[in-house]
């Protein structure tokens, strides 16, 4: 990973991100001219009340019919998860397979993985919902991966909803969508997003006091 998991207090950083909202983070990234850091709107949360926040653990797979156990990487990937990560699963456009299900969710939680974003299909959704495991996905489908799909690599650059995600980039998702913060900017973007939210709270309070929205946009440089 570009940024080592021991480098930061990831639990604290996740707690701070979860007090924010993705539009504020997008606004900050726009200031860096990083205007394409949010994933496609087709990738949605299974439970809109749950957020994801953590450094990316990346996975890529594709359609593959092999049943040779020596060539199937799934269990090894789960065993490679470490605490605080968000799994980012690039399925290479597959639409035939539920690549993430009940057992993956249970294994991920056991390893400390705090959520997942799957650019493809998931299954066992009733279990995942009951378990309160935060997951964003493109669709649900009952088909198993065996005989249909296989992981080809992990801890490598991937594409999630049109956004390049490198291992260690920060993944933040809520009901508005998911944004990807480059690893080198995590702390800086977080602090600036907190400032944006504080400014918007002041604007919101002023609106309640019947202030002019146009004047407030001018005062707080929201144009």
N, C-alpha and C positions, 0 to 999 in steps of 0.2 A: 504494500500500500504506500501511496505517496506520503501519507501522514500516519505515524505509528499510533496504535490504539493506546499506548501507555503515555503519550505525550500530553493528553488533556483529560480533564474531569468530564467524561462524556455524559454521565448521569446529570450533572449540573447543567451542562450545555443543552441537553435535551429538554430539561425542565424549563429553561429560559426560552427556547424555541417554542415550546407548547403554550407559552403565554402570549405568543404572537399569532399572526395569520399570514398565509402565503402571499396575498397581495402586497403586504408591506415588504416582504423579502424580495419579491419581484421588482418593486420600485427601487430598492437599493441596488439590485443587480443591473437594472437599466442604467443607473448612474455610472456603472463600470463599462457601459456599452455591451453588456452581456444580456442581450434581448431575447435569447432563445433558450432559456434555462428551465422552462416549465414544460412538463411532458404533455402529450396530446390528451385532449379532454375525453377521449374514449376510455382512458384508464381511470377508474373510479374506485372509491373506497367501498368495501363490502358493508361496513358499518360506518355511516357518516359521522357518528359521534366520536370515532376513534381517530387519532392522529399518528403519524409515523415521524420519527426524528432520530437520526443516527448516521454514522459513517457507513458508506456503501460497501457491502460484500457482494461482488459481482459474479454472475453465473451466465453462461451462454449454452444453448442447446439447439437442436434442430431435428427435423423428422428423420427417424432412423428405425428400422425394423428389427435390429439385432436383439436376440434374447441371450446372447453370450454374457454370462455374469461377469466375466473378467473384463469386459469392455463397458460395463455399465457403472457410471461414476456417481450416481445419486447418493448412496450412503456415505461415500467418502466426502462429498461436499458438505452434507449435514454435519459430519464429524469435524469439519474444518471451521465451522462457525465459532465466533468468539463473542463475549459479552458486548452489548450495546450496538451491534451492527444492525443495519437494515439490509435484507437480502434484495438484490436487484437482478431480476431474472429476464434475460433476453431470449425469446423463443424463436428468433429468426423468422417471425411471421406465421408460425404454426397456428392453425385453427382447429386442429383435430383432437387435441389432447388436454386433459386436466393435469398440468405439470406440477401443481402444488395442491396437496390435500391434507387430510387429517393427520397422517403420520409425519409428514414434513413439518406441519405446524407444531406438533408435540415435540419432535426432535429439535426444532429450532428454539422453542421456548426453553428446553432443557439446557441448551448450549448458551443461552443468554441473548439470542437474537430477539430484537424488540419489534420487528415488523417486517413486511415484505411488500415489494411492488413487482408485479408480474405483468410483463407485456405479452399477455396471452391468456390461456384458460386455467381456471382452478376448479376443483371439485371438492366434495365433502363439505359444502359451504355451511350446512346447518351446524356441523361440529365446530368449524372455525368460528362461526358467529357466536355459538354458545361459549366457546373458550375465550372469547374476547381478544383474539389474536388480531392485531391491526394488519389488514392486507388490502392493497389496491390491486385491481385486476381489470382485464379487458372484457372477459366473458366467463361464464360458467359452462362446463361441459363434462359429461360423466366418464369419458374414455380414459383409460389408464395409459401411462407412458410406456409400459412394457409392450414391445412389438410395434410401437408407433414413434417413439421419441427418445432421444438420448442426449445427455449433457456431453459437450465436447471440450469445455474448458471452464475455469473459474479463476477469480482474482486477476482479471484481465479487463481491458476496456470493453464496454458493451454499449448498445443503443437501446434506450428505454423511451418509448413514445416520441422518437425523433430527437432525443437529447443524448449526447455522448456522456457516459458516466464512467469515470475512472475509479478504481478501488480507493477508498478513503475520501472521496467527495461526500459532501453532506446532503442527506436526503430529508426533506421536510415536506410532509403532506397533510392536508386537512380537507374539508369538504369542498373547497374551491379548486383543489388540484394538488399537484406535487411540483416542487422546485428543487433543482440540483445546484448546490453551492460548491464551486471548486475548492478543493482541500486547502489551498494556500490562503483562502479568503474567509474561512469559516468564522473565526473570532471577530474579524473586522466587520463582516456583513451582519453578524448577530448584533453587535453593538449599535450599528447604524440603523438596523431594523427596529431595535428597541426605541431609538430616538424618534423614528418615524411614527411608531405607535403612540408615543408620548405626545407628539405634536398633534396627531389626529384626535387623541382624547381631548386636548384643549379646544380644537375646532368643534368637536361634538358638543362639548359643554357650552361653548359660545353660541352655537346654533340654538340650543335649548333656551338661551337668554335672548333670543330673537335678533342676534347679530346677522348682518348681511353675509351670505355665503360668498358673494363675489369679493367683498372686502376681506373676508377671512382667507380666501385663496391668495389674494394679493399679499396680505400680511405674512402668511406662513409660506409664501413662495411655492404654492402648489401648481402653478402653471408650468 
